[in-house]
Amino acid sequence: VVQSFVRKMAAYINSEDFWEADGGTLLMDSNVDFLSTRPNENQEAISRAQGWLESLGVVGADIGADPEDLKAADRIFRADAVRTWNGEPSRDDFVRILSRFHLKTDDYHQGLGY
């Protein structure tokens, strides 16, 4: 799940339509040039994020199904997804992956989403 999400988001961030579709979100408006607005110029940021995920031990890990007891945290994850993505499919993926990170680390910080 984590690896497929990372691959999907990396391809999306490097795509032609990323900034048009999601560039106007609150989080992306605060980008401060961390991500390039030009397609295929974000490999350094993507590699850094992948390294961070690997250090957490979540890449390739079977973190399990979305637990029922994360329903309270879902409100926070959903709010962060709305700040991060315009499209509902990306928001749903984001909430699912944040839930799994929370389960793995037993912690959450808004910066995790970015």
Secondary structure, DSSP 8 states (H G I E B T S, - for coil): -HHHHHHHHHHHHTSTTHHHHHTTSHHHHT-TTSS-SSTT--HHHHHHHHHHHHHHT-TT----S--GGGHHHHHHHHHHHHHH-SSHHHHHHHHHHHHHHHHHHS---GGGG-
